[in-house]
Structure formats: C-alpha cells, structure tokens
C-alpha cells in the first residue's frame, strides 16, 4: 500500500510542478481549463510511454508507468 501511495505523491508533485511551470511561462494564474488540458496531455504522454515500453519489451518500465496511470486518472478534476 505504501508503495502505491509514493507513486500517487510523486504524481501530485509532478502536476504541481507542471502547473507552476505553466503559470510562470504564461505569467498569469492557470484556469481550470488550462489545468485540465495539462492533465490530459500528461495522461496521453503516459499512454504513449507505456506503448513504447511494451513495443521494445521493457516490461519493468511499462509496469512502473501502469502504476502511475491510476494516480493520473484520480487527479482529474471532477464536476
């Protein structure tokens, strides 16, 4: 259980860093739409990373990415 929580914490930190980087680059606060766009982009990058890892038979890397994916899904804002 602790192992999964560490992945969840790392994912939340990654999102926080992405948000700050976006705000600094844009020089204004991000809107909910901006945050959602960033989350979708991150989830898409993870899916591509999993596909590439599986394609090149890197099961350990694919397994790590699969552990992070549920954390990404849970970080989407709910309506």
Secondary structure, DSSP 4 states (H G I P E B T S, - for coil): -HHHHHHHHHHHHHHHHHHHHHHHHHTSPPPHHHHHHHHHHHHHHHHHHHHHHHHTT-HHHHHHHHHHHHHHHHTSPP-
